[in-house]
């Protein structure tokens, strides 16, 4: 991962430093791409010049002694970022910016966008339009050069951008931002964390360890940029049943409104068709989620219109509040 250091004040920002410490503690290899005006020695790690000969080997050897490395620009920082990320094949670069991500024509911050969605953002007229267009030109340049992911955020928001579900800037991706696939074992940690968050927020029903294991085995995720888990879901089918439950549908806050839930439901219904089921159903205690399912073509029904095994061992208090929806295939 590459993270820019545009000035000395950025390097001194406490939450910027906190993010770097956590990344280092996790042994995440980070290249700090520093402007040439940033004083030397601000970070306790090796420093190299971005245009040195045999840069790849020097970076690789530096990482053997420290997870952090400073690459110092000799010219414009934007040129150094492009040179570093393309030459070293970095998957992600975080561009520290004076603006907290980019905004749409209504003045609301966009949590994410892919390359094809950048052009309209150049035309947005806001008090920070000049700064936004400058950031967008640099992001567009990086994505077109083949960099898969670019985050844009303020220095004091770096920790939230990298370590919170809500984010605080804008994530740009080169390809279509959402793909849905079944979980592999390497996805289980992130998926389990999201299940726990959905349960704590009251959107998902509490489950035992055995039930969580079963859910992960049946589960699938929506991934932004091919890497960031943006939402989860599962199609649960009881043995011998001809119905499938679209279960544990939950999306990360920062990707809300971006069609993540839609892509998850489409994936579930496609799987239900392939398995020859008669219908799919969903249950929720949230009226907002209920309206979402109705928008995807589900009909509101009574609890007796879904398979009775759904209610075996189900919390009675929660059942009194649950809303049921059915999609006939």
C-alpha positions in Angstrom: 0.0 0.0 0.0 1.2 3.5 -0.8 0.2 6.5 1.4 1.1 10.1 0.6 2.8 12.6 2.9 2.0 16.0 1.3 3.5 18.2 4.1 5.0 18.2 7.6 1.6 18.9 9.2 0.2 15.7 7.8 3.1 13.8 9.2 2.4 15.2 12.7 -1.3 14.6 12.6 -2.1 12.2 15.5 -4.8 10.1 13.7 -2.5 9.8 10.7 0.2 8.5 13.0 -2.2 6.2 14.7 -3.2 4.6 11.4 0.5 4.1 10.5 1.2 2.4 13.9 -1.7 0.1 13.5 -0.7 -0.9 10.0 2.9 -1.5 11.3 1.6 -3.6 14.2 -0.3 -5.7 11.7 2.9 -6.0 9.6 1.2 -4.3 6.7 3.9 -3.1 4.3 3.4 0.6 3.7 5.3 3.0 1.4 5.0 6.6 2.5 5.4 8.7 -0.7 6.6 12.0 0.7 6.7 15.4 -1.0 10.2 16.8 -1.4 9.3 19.6 1.1 8.7 17.2 3.9 11.7 17.3 6.3 13.7 14.1 6.6 13.6 11.9 9.7 9.9 12.4 10.6 9.3 8.7 10.6 11.3 6.0 12.3 12.0 4.0 9.1 14.3 3.8 6.1 14.1 6.5 3.5 14.9 6.2 -0.3 14.5 8.4 -3.3 11.6 7.6 -5.6 13.8 7.8 -8.8 16.8 5.8 -7.6 18.2 3.0 -9.7 16.9 -0.5 -8.9 14.1 0.9 -6.8 12.2 -2.4 -6.7 15.1 -4.3 -5.1 15.8 -1.6 -2.7 12.2 -1.4 -1.5 12.0 -5.2 -1.2 15.2 -5.3 0.9 14.0 -2.4 3.1 10.8 -4.2 3.9 12.8 -7.1 5.4 13.8 -4.8 8.3 10.8 -2.5 8.6 7.1 -2.6 7.4 7.3 1.2 6.8 9.4 2.9 4.2 9.6 6.5 3.0 10.1 7.2 -0.7 10.9 10.8 -1.2 9.7 12.7 -4.3 12.3 14.7 -6.2 9.7 16.6 -8.2 5.9 17.0 -8.1 4.2 14.7 -5.6 1.5 13.6 -8.1 4.3 12.4 -10.5 6.0 10.5 -7.7 2.8 8.8 -6.8 2.1 7.7 -10.3 5.7 6.6 -10.8 5.8 4.6 -7.5 2.5 2.9 -7.8 2.9 1.8 -11.4 6.6 0.8 -11.1 6.1 -1.2 -7.9 2.7 -2.6 -8.9 0.9 -1.4 -5.8 -2.7 -2.5 -5.4 -3.8 0.6 -3.5 -2.7 4.1 -2.9 -4.1 6.5 -0.3 -3.9 10.1 -1.6 -4.0 12.5 1.4 -6.0 15.5 0.3 -7.2 18.9 1.7 -10.7 17.8 1.0 -12.6 14.9 2.6 -13.2 12.9 -0.5 -15.3 14.2 -3.4 -18.9 15.3 -3.4 -21.8 14.9 -5.9 -24.0 17.7 -7.4 -26.0 17.7 -4.1 -23.0 18.4 -2.0 -23.0 15.0 -0.4 -19.7 13.0 -0.1 -19.5 10.0 -2.4 -18.2 7.0 -0.5 -17.0 5.3 -3.7 -16.9 5.5 -7.4 -15.4 3.6 -10.3 -13.5 4.9 -13.2 -16.5 5.1 -15.5 -18.3 7.4 -13.0 -15.6 10.1 -12.7 -16.6 12.4 -15.7 -19.8 13.8 -14.1 -17.9 14.6 -10.9 -15.6 17.0 -12.9 -18.7 19.2 -13.5 -19.8 19.5 -9.9 -19.9 23.1 -8.7 -19.1 23.3 -5.0 -17.0 25.7 -2.9 -14.2 23.2 -3.3 -14.7 22.6 -7.0 -11.1 23.6 -8.0 -9.6 21.3 -5.4 -12.0 18.5 -6.3 -11.2 18.7 -10.0 -7.5 18.6 -9.2 -7.9 15.5 -7.0 -10.1 13.8 -9.7 -7.5 14.4 -12.4 -4.9 12.7 -10.3 -7.2 9.8 -9.4 -8.2 9.4 -13.1 -4.6 9.3 -14.1 -3.8 6.6 -11.6 -6.8 4.4 -12.4 -6.1 4.7 -16.2 -2.5 3.7 -15.5 -3.8 0.4 -14.0 -3.8 1.1 -10.2 -6.8 -0.9 -8.9 -7.8 1.2 -5.9 -7.3 4.9 -4.8 -8.5 6.3 -1.5 -8.8 10.0 -1.0 -9.1 11.5 2.5 -7.8 14.2 4.8 -4.8 13.3 7.1 -7.0 13.5 10.2 -9.4 11.0 8.6 -6.9 8.4 7.5 -7.6 6.1 10.5 -11.3 6.1 9.9 -10.9 5.7 6.2 -8.8 2.5 6.6 -10.2 1.0 9.8 -13.9 1.9 10.1 -16.9 0.5 8.3 -18.2 4.0 7.5 -15.1 5.4 6.0 -14.4 9.1 5.8 -13.3 9.8 2.3 -13.9 8.4 -1.2 -12.7 5.0 -2.5 -12.1 4.9 -6.2 -11.8 1.7 -8.1 -10.7 1.0 -11.7 -13.2 -1.7 -12.5 -16.9 -2.0 -11.7 -17.1 -1.4 -7.9 -19.2 -4.4 -6.9 -18.8 -8.1 -7.7 -20.6 -10.9 -5.8 -19.2 -14.3 -5.1 -19.4 -17.1 -2.6 -17.1 -16.9 0.4 -13.8 -18.6 0.5 -12.1 -19.5 3.8 -10.0 -16.4 3.6 -13.1 -14.2 3.6 -14.5 -15.7 6.9 -12.8 -13.3 9.3 -14.2 -10.2 7.5 -17.6 -11.8 7.0 -17.8 -12.9 10.7 -16.9 -9.3 11.8 -19.7 -8.0 9.6 -22.2 -10.5 11.0 -21.3 -9.4 14.5 -21.8 -5.8 13.6 -25.1 -6.4 12.0 -26.2 -8.3 15.1 -25.1 -5.5 17.4 -27.0 -3.0 15.3 -30.1 -5.1 15.6 -30.5 -5.9 11.8 -29.4 -9.5 12.1 -30.7 -12.1 14.5 -28.3 -13.4 17.2 -26.7 -16.8 16.2 -24.7 -19.5 17.9 -21.2 -20.4 16.7 -22.7 -23.4 14.9 -25.3 -21.2 13.2 -22.6 -18.7 12.2 -20.5 -21.5 10.7 -23.4 -22.7 8.7 -24.2 -19.2 7.5 -20.6 -18.7 6.4 -20.7 -22.0 4.5 -23.8 -20.8 2.6 -22.8 -17.2 2.4 -21.6 -14.9 -0.3 -20.3 -11.3 -0.3 -20.3 -8.2 -2.4 -16.8 -6.9 -2.9 -15.9 -3.4 -3.9 -12.8 -3.2 -6.0 -12.4 -7.0 -5.8 -11.1 -6.6 -2.2 -13.3 -4.6 0.2 -16.2 -6.5 1.7 -19.2 -4.2 1.1 -22.0 -6.5 2.1 -23.0 -10.1 3.0 -25.9 -12.4 2.4 -26.8 -16.1 2.2 -29.3 -18.4 0.7 -30.4 -20.9 3.3 -32.2 -24.0 2.1 -33.3 -26.6 4.7 -32.9 -30.3 3.7 -35.7 -31.4 1.4 -37.2 -27.9 1.2 -38.2 -26.2 -2.1 -37.8 -22.7 -0.6 -34.7 -20.7 0.2 -34.3 -17.9 2.7 -32.3 -14.8 1.7 -30.6 -14.4 5.1 -28.2 -12.1 6.9 -28.4 -9.4 4.2 -26.3 -6.6 5.6 -24.2 -3.9 3.9 -21.3 -1.8 5.1 -22.5 1.8 5.9 -20.0 3.5 3.6 -21.4 1.6 0.6 -25.1 2.4 1.4 -27.1 3.6 -1.6 -24.7 2.1 -4.1 -26.7 -0.9 -5.2 -24.8 -3.4 -3.0 -28.0 -4.9 -1.5 -29.5 -5.2 -5.0 -26.5 -7.1 -6.3 -26.7 -9.5 -3.3 -30.4 -10.2 -3.8 -29.9 -10.8 -7.5 -27.1 -13.3 -6.7 -29.4 -15.1 -4.2 -32.3 -15.3 -6.6 -30.1 -16.5 -9.5 -28.8 -19.3 -7.1 -32.4 -20.1 -6.1 -33.4 -20.5 -9.8 -30.4 -22.7 -10.5 -31.3 -24.9 -7.6 -34.9 -25.3 -8.9 -36.6 -23.8 -5.8 -40.2 -22.8 -5.8 -39.8 -19.5 -3.9 -37.4 -17.4 -1.9 -38.3 -15.5 1.2 -36.8 -13.0 3.6 -37.5 -12.0 7.2 -36.6 -8.7 9.0 -37.6 -6.6 11.9 -36.7 -3.4 10.0 -39.4 -1.6 8.0 -36.7 0.1 6.0 -35.2 -3.3 5.0 -38.8 -4.5 4.3 -39.3 -1.6 1.8 -36.0 -2.6 0.2 -37.2 -6.2 -0.4 -40.5 -4.9 -1.8 -38.5 -2.8 -4.2 -36.8 -6.0 -5.4 -40.1 -7.7 -6.2 -40.8 -9.5 -2.9 -44.4 -9.5 -1.6 -45.2 -9.0 2.1 -46.7 -12.1 3.6 -47.7 -13.6 6.9 -45.3 -15.8 8.9 -47.3 -18.8 7.9 -46.3 -18.3 4.3 -42.7 -19.2 4.9 -41.5 -22.7 5.8 -42.3 -23.7 9.4 -38.7 -24.8 10.0 -37.8 -21.1 10.0 -39.4 -20.7 13.4 -37.9 -23.7 15.1 -35.9 -22.3 18.1 -36.6 -18.8 16.9 -36.8 -16.1 19.6 -40.5 -15.5 20.3 -40.1 -11.8 21.2 -38.3 -11.2 17.9 -40.9 -13.2 16.0 -43.7 -10.9 17.1 -41.9 -8.0 15.4 -40.6 -9.8 12.3 -41.8 -8.9 8.8 -41.9 -11.6 6.1 -41.5 -11.3 2.3 -41.8 -13.8 -0.4 -40.6 -14.0 -4.0 -42.2 -16.7 -6.2 -39.8 -18.2 -8.7 
